[in-house]
């Protein structure tokens, strides 16, 4: 296990290096000039050129890349062109919202998706199974912005139970009651993503249910509940765990619509704002950090397979 872990961590280095090259190259191919965006349409060409020179944007791309890469190796992701702050500080200010949304949403997805998926598999082809399958397909097809707006209308405008927008920082205020600002956004993300986990849990359990060891367990006289949970669900959990890992990454990095609907200061909105402002260092920093998080979670998911299934061994 240790040697496998070392190899996987070592393989992340060239992957991150390749990611940095691709991100840097494509970001600089985006039409538009950061200096022109910062100075506005009234700026003279001389002013634009002076700002480009002061920011180093007139240097060859390979020189800009190696300077940026050298800073990253020292823990310096550069300074945001728009915010005039270190990129890591800008990302850290927005990360709190996205991390809380992702954590709460993944908990809701697990609590909703896995139990319903198990029940659907146990009651295969029954009315209950057909009902849950239909409902999950319906919610999977609903646009996130439509669901968010309707939840806001019902629970914020009509019932006045939850706030409609914004999120006061918990880390700065120490007030955990601020989590109520994230209830509706998390439900908006959890409902469609739960549909995937419901379908995957159901299909994985049905695939395992005809295995020889399941038939043997039933032949031994074990209770149906024990067979379903200990033998069928436990072996189907490998596929479900993999899907949950990818879902969590998506919740961290793909919440643009939800954050826009509920006016949340998260990573998703920061990416869009940075692209519109041609804020190269911020875009590059966000994508590289998200890629690193993706690799780490993927590694954790792979290591969890050995805990879920004793037949899996890493060497």
Sine and cosine of phi, psi and omega as CSV:
sin_phi,cos_phi,sin_psi,cos_psi,sin_omega,cos_omega
0.00,0.00,-0.68,0.73,-0.05,-1.00
-0.90,0.43,-0.69,0.73,0.00,-1.00
-0.90,0.43,-0.61,0.80,0.05,-1.00
-0.90,0.45,-0.68,0.74,0.00,-1.00
-0.89,0.46,-0.66,0.75,0.01,-1.00
-0.90,0.44,-0.68,0.73,0.00,-1.00
-0.90,0.44,-0.66,0.75,0.00,-1.00
-0.91,0.41,-0.66,0.75,0.02,-1.00
-0.91,0.42,-0.65,0.76,0.02,-1.00
-0.90,0.43,-0.57,0.82,-0.01,-1.00
-0.94,0.33,-0.32,0.95,0.02,-1.00
-0.94,0.34,-0.45,0.89,-0.05,-1.00
-0.90,0.44,-0.81,0.58,0.05,-1.00
-0.90,0.43,-0.51,0.86,0.03,-1.00
-0.90,0.43,-0.68,0.73,0.04,-1.00
-0.93,0.38,-0.59,0.81,0.03,-1.00
-0.90,0.44,-0.71,0.71,0.03,-1.00
-0.90,0.44,-0.64,0.77,0.04,-1.00
-0.87,0.48,-0.67,0.74,-0.01,-1.00
-0.89,0.45,-0.64,0.77,0.01,-1.00
-0.91,0.42,-0.72,0.69,-0.02,-1.00
-0.90,0.43,-0.72,0.69,-0.02,-1.00
-0.88,0.47,-0.75,0.66,-0.03,-1.00
-0.88,0.48,-0.67,0.74,-0.04,-1.00
-0.92,0.40,-0.74,0.67,-0.06,-1.00
-0.95,0.32,-0.59,0.81,0.01,-1.00
-0.88,0.48,-0.64,0.77,-0.03,-1.00
-0.98,0.20,-0.12,0.99,0.10,-0.99
-1.00,0.01,-0.13,0.99,0.02,-1.00
-0.91,0.42,0.77,-0.64,0.02,-1.00
-0.86,0.50,0.58,-0.82,0.03,-1.00
0.88,-0.48,0.41,-0.91,-0.05,-1.00
-0.85,-0.52,0.88,-0.47,0.02,-1.00
-0.83,0.56,-0.62,0.78,-0.01,-1.00
-0.90,0.44,-0.66,0.75,0.03,-1.00
-0.91,0.42,-0.64,0.77,0.01,-1.00
-0.91,0.42,-0.65,0.76,-0.03,-1.00
-0.93,0.36,-0.65,0.76,-0.09,-1.00
-1.00,0.06,-0.37,0.93,0.00,-1.00
1.00,-0.01,0.11,-0.99,-0.06,-1.00
-0.95,0.31,-0.30,0.95,-0.06,-1.00
-0.99,0.10,-0.12,0.99,-0.05,-1.00
-0.95,0.31,0.55,-0.84,0.03,-1.00
-0.99,0.15,0.37,-0.93,0.06,-1.00
-0.84,0.54,-0.56,0.83,0.01,-1.00
-0.91,0.41,-0.67,0.74,0.02,-1.00
-0.90,0.43,-0.66,0.75,0.02,-1.00
-0.89,0.45,-0.71,0.71,-0.02,-1.00
-0.91,0.42,-0.61,0.79,0.04,-1.00
-0.89,0.45,-0.67,0.74,0.01,-1.00
-0.93,0.38,-0.64,0.77,0.05,-1.00
-0.87,0.49,-0.65,0.76,0.00,-1.00
-0.93,0.36,-0.64,0.77,0.00,-1.00
-0.92,0.39,-0.49,0.87,0.02,-1.00
-1.00,-0.02,-0.07,1.00,0.02,-1.00
0.98,0.20,0.28,0.96,-0.05,-1.00
-0.98,0.19,-0.20,0.98,0.00,-1.00
-1.00,-0.04,0.02,1.00,0.04,-1.00
-0.99,0.16,0.36,-0.93,0.07,-1.00
-0.84,0.54,0.52,-0.86,-0.09,-1.00
-0.87,0.49,-0.61,0.79,-0.05,-1.00
-0.92,0.38,-0.53,0.85,0.06,-1.00
-0.94,0.35,-0.69,0.73,0.06,-1.00
-0.87,0.50,-0.64,0.77,-0.03,-1.00
-0.91,0.42,-0.75,0.66,-0.05,-1.00
-0.92,0.40,-0.54,0.84,0.08,-1.00
-0.91,0.41,-0.68,0.74,0.03,-1.00
-0.91,0.41,-0.69,0.72,0.00,-1.00
-0.90,0.43,-0.64,0.77,0.04,-1.00
-0.89,0.46,-0.61,0.79,0.05,-1.00
-0.91,0.42,-0.64,0.77,0.01,-1.00
-0.89,0.47,-0.66,0.75,0.01,-1.00
-0.89,0.46,-0.40,0.91,0.06,-1.00
-1.00,-0.08,0.06,1.00,-0.01,-1.00
1.00,0.09,0.25,0.97,-0.01,-1.00
-0.92,-0.39,0.94,-0.34,-0.01,-1.00
-1.00,0.02,0.16,0.99,0.00,-1.00
1.00,-0.02,-0.09,-1.00,-0.01,-1.00
-0.92,-0.40,0.62,-0.78,0.04,-1.00
-0.92,0.39,0.75,-0.67,0.01,-1.00
-0.92,0.40,-0.59,0.81,-0.07,-1.00
-1.00,0.03,-0.71,0.70,-0.09,-1.00
-1.00,0.09,-0.27,0.96,-0.02,-1.00
0.84,0.55,0.64,0.77,0.05,-1.00
-0.71,-0.70,0.33,-0.94,0.11,-0.99
-0.84,0.54,0.63,-0.78,-0.04,-1.00
-0.85,0.53,-0.66,0.75,-0.01,-1.00
-0.88,0.47,-0.58,0.82,0.04,-1.00
-0.93,0.38,-0.66,0.76,0.02,-1.00
-0.89,0.45,-0.70,0.71,0.00,-1.00
-0.92,0.40,-0.65,0.76,-0.02,-1.00
-0.89,0.46,-0.60,0.80,0.02,-1.00
-0.90,0.44,-0.55,0.84,-0.02,-1.00
-1.00,-0.06,-0.29,0.96,-0.12,-0.99
-0.93,0.37,-0.53,0.85,-0.05,-1.00
-0.83,0.56,-0.74,0.68,-0.03,-1.00
-0.88,0.47,-0.75,0.66,-0.06,-1.00
-0.91,0.42,-0.63,0.78,-0.01,-1.00
-0.92,0.39,-0.70,0.72,0.03,-1.00
-0.89,0.46,-0.67,0.74,0.02,-1.00
-0.88,0.48,-0.71,0.71,-0.03,-1.00
-0.90,0.43,-0.69,0.72,-0.03,-1.00
-0.91,0.41,-0.74,0.67,0.00,-1.00
-0.91,0.41,-0.65,0.76,-0.02,-1.00
-0.91,0.42,-0.66,0.75,-0.03,-1.00
-0.93,0.37,-0.55,0.83,0.08,-1.00
-0.90,0.43,-0.70,0.72,0.04,-1.00
-0.90,0.44,-0.64,0.77,0.01,-1.00
-0.88,0.47,-0.68,0.74,0.02,-1.00
-0.91,0.41,-0.71,0.70,-0.05,-1.00
-0.92,0.39,-0.49,0.87,0.00,-1.00
-1.00,-0.02,-0.76,0.65,-0.18,-0.98
-0.95,0.31,-0.72,0.69,-0.11,-0.99
-0.94,0.35,-0.76,0.65,0.01,-1.00
-0.86,0.51,-0.67,0.74,0.01,-1.00
-0.93,0.38,-0.62,0.79,0.05,-1.00
-0.89,0.46,-0.67,0.74,0.05,-1.00
-0.88,0.47,-0.72,0.69,-0.02,-1.00
-0.89,0.46,-0.65,0.76,0.02,-1.00
-0.90,0.43,-0.63,0.77,0.01,-1.00
-0.93,0.36,-0.65,0.76,0.01,-1.00
-0.91,0.41,-0.64,0.77,-0.01,-1.00
-0.99,-0.15,0.66,0.75,-0.08,-1.00
-0.79,0.61,0.74,-0.67,0.07,-1.00
0.93,0.38,0.22,0.98,0.08,-1.00
-1.00,0.02,0.06,-1.00,0.05,-1.00
-0.87,0.48,-0.64,0.77,-0.01,-1.00
-0.90,0.45,-0.67,0.75,0.02,-1.00
-0.90,0.44,-0.71,0.70,0.00,-1.00
-0.90,0.43,-0.60,0.80,0.01,-1.00
-0.91,0.42,-0.77,0.64,0.00,-1.00
-0.90,0.44,-0.61,0.79,0.02,-1.00
-0.90,0.43,-0.68,0.73,0.02,-1.00
-0.91,0.41,-0.69,0.73,0.00,-1.00
-0.90,0.43,-0.68,0.74,-0.02,-1.00
-0.91,0.42,-0.64,0.77,0.04,-1.00
-0.92,0.40,-0.58,0.82,0.02,-1.00
-0.91,0.42,-0.75,0.67,-0.03,-1.00
-0.94,0.34,-0.49,0.87,0.05,-1.00
-0.92,0.39,-0.43,0.90,-0.05,-1.00
-1.00,-0.06,-0.10,1.00,-0.03,-1.00
-0.98,0.22,0.76,-0.65,0.08,-1.00
-0.89,0.46,0.65,-0.76,-0.06,-1.00
-0.88,0.48,-0.66,0.75,-0.04,-1.00
-0.91,0.42,-0.59,0.81,0.01,-1.00
-0.92,0.40,-0.69,0.72,0.01,-1.00
-0.90,0.44,-0.69,0.72,-0.01,-1.00
-0.89,0.45,-0.68,0.73,0.00,-1.00
-0.90,0.43,-0.64,0.77,0.00,-1.00
-0.95,0.31,-0.60,0.80,0.10,-1.00
-0.90,0.43,-0.63,0.77,0.05,-1.00
-0.89,0.45,-0.68,0.73,0.00,-1.00
-0.89,0.46,-0.69,0.72,-0.07,-1.00
-0.96,0.28,-0.80,0.60,-0.17,-0.99
-1.00,0.00,-0.33,0.94,-0.01,-1.00
-0.97,-0.23,-0.72,0.69,-0.08,-1.00
-1.00,0.09,-0.75,0.67,-0.09,-1.00
-0.99,0.12,-0.84,0.54,-0.07,-1.00
-1.00,0.08,-0.36,0.93,0.02,-1.00
0.82,0.57,0.71,0.71,0.00,-1.00
-1.00,-0.06,-0.71,0.71,-0.06,-1.00
-0.88,-0.48,0.46,-0.89,0.10,-1.00
-0.90,0.44,0.46,-0.89,-0.08,-1.00
-1.00,-0.02,-0.38,0.93,-0.09,-1.00
-0.32,-0.95,0.20,-0.98,0.05,-1.00
0.99,0.17,0.22,-0.98,0.07,-1.00
-0.35,-0.94,0.99,-0.16,0.08,-1.00
-0.91,0.41,0.70,-0.71,-0.08,-1.00
-0.87,0.49,0.74,-0.68,0.08,-1.00
-0.99,0.17,-0.62,0.78,-0.04,-1.00
-0.91,0.42,-0.55,0.83,-0.01,-1.00
-0.99,0.12,-0.62,0.78,-0.06,-1.00
-1.00,-0.03,-0.45,0.89,-0.07,-1.00
0.96,0.28,0.18,0.98,-0.04,-1.00
-0.99,-0.17,0.96,-0.27,-0.04,-1.00
-0.96,0.26,-0.19,0.98,0.07,-1.00
-0.92,0.39,-0.27,0.96,0.03,-1.00
-0.91,0.41,-0.22,0.98,0.04,-1.00
-0.88,0.47,-0.37,0.93,0.01,-1.00
-0.90,0.44,-0.37,0.93,0.07,-1.00
-0.93,0.37,-0.35,0.94,-0.07,-1.00
-0.98,-0.19,-0.05,1.00,-0.06,-1.00
-0.87,0.49,-0.79,0.61,-0.03,-1.00
-0.91,0.42,-0.71,0.70,0.07,-1.00
-0.86,0.52,-0.63,0.78,-0.01,-1.00
-0.93,0.37,-0.63,0.77,0.06,-1.00
-0.90,0.43,-0.63,0.77,0.03,-1.00
-0.86,0.51,-0.64,0.77,0.02,-1.00
-0.99,0.16,-0.55,0.83,-0.11,-0.99
-0.96,0.30,-0.61,0.79,-0.10,-1.00
-0.88,0.47,-0.80,0.59,0.01,-1.00
-0.91,0.41,-0.59,0.81,0.00,-1.00
-0.96,0.29,-0.47,0.88,0.07,-1.00
-0.90,0.44,-0.53,0.85,-0.01,-1.00
-0.86,0.51,-0.65,0.76,0.03,-1.00
-0.90,0.44,-0.70,0.72,-0.03,-1.00
-0.92,0.38,-0.60,0.80,0.05,-1.00
-0.86,0.50,-0.77,0.64,-0.03,-1.00
-0.91,0.42,-0.65,0.76,-0.04,-1.00
-0.94,0.34,-0.67,0.74,0.04,-1.00
-0.88,0.48,-0.70,0.71,0.00,-1.00
-0.88,0.47,-0.78,0.62,-0.06,-1.00
-0.91,0.41,-0.61,0.79,0.00,-1.00
-0.92,0.40,-0.65,0.76,0.02,-1.00
-0.93,0.37,-0.60,0.80,0.03,-1.00
-0.93,0.38,-0.57,0.82,0.05,-1.00
-0.91,0.42,-0.60,0.80,-0.05,-1.00
-0.99,0.16,-0.44,0.90,-0.16,-0.99
-0.88,0.48,-0.37,0.93,-0.01,-1.00
-0.99,-0.16,0.16,0.99,0.01,-1.00
-0.93,0.36,0.39,-0.92,-0.06,-1.00
-0.90,0.45,-0.64,0.77,-0.03,-1.00
-0.92,0.39,-0.45,0.89,0.07,-1.00
-0.95,0.32,-0.68,0.74,0.05,-1.00
-0.89,0.45,-0.60,0.80,0.04,-1.00
-0.91,0.41,-0.67,0.74,0.01,-1.00
-0.88,0.48,-0.66,0.75,0.04,-1.00
-0.92,0.38,-0.61,0.79,-0.01,-1.00
-0.91,0.42,-0.46,0.89,0.03,-1.00
-0.96,0.26,-0.15,0.99,0.01,-1.00
1.00,-0.01,0.26,0.96,0.04,-1.00
-0.92,0.40,0.51,-0.86,0.01,-1.00
-0.90,0.44,0.48,-0.88,-0.04,-1.00
-0.89,0.46,-0.59,0.81,0.02,-1.00
-0.90,0.44,-0.67,0.74,0.01,-1.00
-0.92,0.38,-0.62,0.79,0.04,-1.00
-0.90,0.45,-0.70,0.71,-0.05,-1.00
-0.92,0.40,-0.67,0.74,-0.09,-1.00
-0.99,0.11,-0.77,0.64,-0.14,-0.99
-0.99,0.16,-0.57,0.82,-0.09,-1.00
-0.97,-0.22,-0.69,0.72,-0.06,-1.00
-0.99,0.12,-0.83,0.55,-0.08,-1.00
-0.90,0.43,-0.65,0.76,-0.03,-1.00
-0.87,0.49,-0.63,0.78,0.01,-1.00
-0.98,0.19,-0.40,0.92,0.06,-1.00
-0.99,0.13,-0.20,0.98,-0.10,-1.00
-0.93,0.36,-0.36,0.93,0.00,-1.00
-0.88,0.48,-0.74,0.67,0.00,-1.00
-0.92,0.40,-0.62,0.78,-0.01,-1.00
-0.91,0.41,-0.67,0.74,0.02,-1.00
-0.87,0.49,-0.67,0.75,0.04,-1.00
-0.87,0.50,-0.70,0.71,0.00,-1.00
-0.91,0.42,-0.61,0.79,0.02,-1.00
-0.91,0.42,-0.59,0.81,0.04,-1.00
-0.89,0.46,-0.74,0.67,0.02,-1.00
-0.91,0.41,-0.58,0.82,0.02,-1.00
-0.90,0.43,-0.66,0.75,0.00,-1.00
-0.89,0.46,-0.67,0.74,0.05,-1.00
-0.87,0.50,-0.67,0.74,0.02,-1.00
-0.89,0.46,-0.58,0.81,0.00,-1.00
-0.93,0.37,-0.52,0.85,0.00,-1.00
-0.96,0.28,-0.66,0.75,-0.20,-0.98
-0.94,-0.33,-0.15,0.99,-0.12,-0.99
-0.82,-0.58,0.69,0.72,-0.04,-1.00
-0.95,-0.30,0.47,0.88,-0.09,-1.00
-0.86,0.51,-0.75,0.66,-0.07,-1.00
-0.90,0.43,-0.73,0.68,-0.03,-1.00
-0.89,0.45,-0.69,0.72,0.00,-1.00
-0.91,0.41,-0.52,0.86,0.03,-1.00
-0.95,0.30,-0.69,0.72,-0.03,-1.00
-0.88,0.47,-0.68,0.74,-0.07,-1.00
-0.99,-0.16,0.18,0.98,0.03,-1.00
0.78,0.63,0.81,0.59,-0.03,-1.00
-0.98,-0.19,0.69,-0.73,0.00,-1.00
-0.99,0.11,0.97,0.24,-0.06,-1.00
-0.90,-0.44,-0.06,-1.00,-0.04,-1.00
-0.91,0.40,-0.62,0.79,-0.03,-1.00
-0.85,0.53,-0.76,0.65,0.02,-1.00
-0.92,0.39,-0.56,0.83,0.01,-1.00
-0.89,0.45,-0.62,0.78,0.03,-1.00
-0.88,0.47,-0.75,0.67,-0.02,-1.00
-0.89,0.46,-0.72,0.70,-0.01,-1.00
-0.89,0.46,-0.63,0.77,-0.02,-1.00
-0.93,0.37,-0.60,0.80,0.04,-1.00
-0.91,0.41,-0.69,0.72,-0.01,-1.00
-0.91,0.42,-0.51,0.86,-0.02,-1.00
-1.00,-0.05,0.03,1.00,-0.04,-1.00
0.83,0.56,0.65,0.76,-0.01,-1.00
-1.00,0.07,0.99,0.17,-0.12,-0.99
-0.82,0.58,-0.78,0.62,-0.06,-1.00
-0.86,0.52,-0.62,0.78,-0.02,-1.00
-0.93,0.37,-0.70,0.71,0.02,-1.00
-0.87,0.50,-0.75,0.66,-0.02,-1.00
-0.88,0.47,-0.66,0.75,-0.01,-1.00
-0.90,0.43,-0.70,0.71,-0.02,-1.00
-0.88,0.47,-0.75,0.66,-0.07,-1.00
-0.90,0.43,-0.64,0.77,0.00,-1.00
-0.92,0.39,-0.65,0.76,0.02,-1.00
-0.92,0.39,-0.66,0.75,0.04,-1.00
-0.89,0.45,-0.63,0.77,0.05,-1.00
-0.89,0.46,-0.64,0.76,0.03,-1.00
-0.91,0.42,-0.70,0.71,0.03,-1.00
-0.88,0.48,-0.66,0.75,0.04,-1.00
-0.85,0.52,-0.71,0.70,0.00,-1.00
-0.91,0.42,-0.65,0.76,-0.01,-1.00
-0.91,0.42,-0.72,0.69,0.00,-1.00
-0.92,0.40,-0.62,0.79,0.07,-1.00
-0.87,0.49,-0.63,0.78,0.06,-1.00
-0.91,0.41,-0.69,0.72,0.01,-1.00
-0.88,0.47,-0.66,0.75,0.02,-1.00
-0.89,0.46,-0.69,0.72,0.01,-1.00
-0.89,0.46,-0.65,0.76,0.01,-1.00
-0.93,0.37,-0.51,0.86,0.00,-1.00
-0.93,0.36,-0.37,0.93,0.02,-1.00
-0.85,0.52,-0.64,0.77,-0.02,-1.00
-0.91,0.41,-0.50,0.87,0.04,-1.00
-0.97,0.23,-0.57,0.82,-0.03,-1.00
-0.98,0.18,-0.55,0.84,-0.04,-1.00
-0.76,-0.65,0.96,-0.28,-0.03,-1.00
-0.88,0.48,-0.29,0.96,0.01,-1.00
-0.95,0.31,-0.32,0.95,-0.03,-1.00
-1.00,0.06,0.81,-0.59,0.01,-1.00
-0.77,-0.64,0.68,-0.74,0.08,-1.00
-0.94,-0.34,0.65,-0.76,0.01,-1.00
-0.62,-0.78,0.00,0.00,0.00,0.00
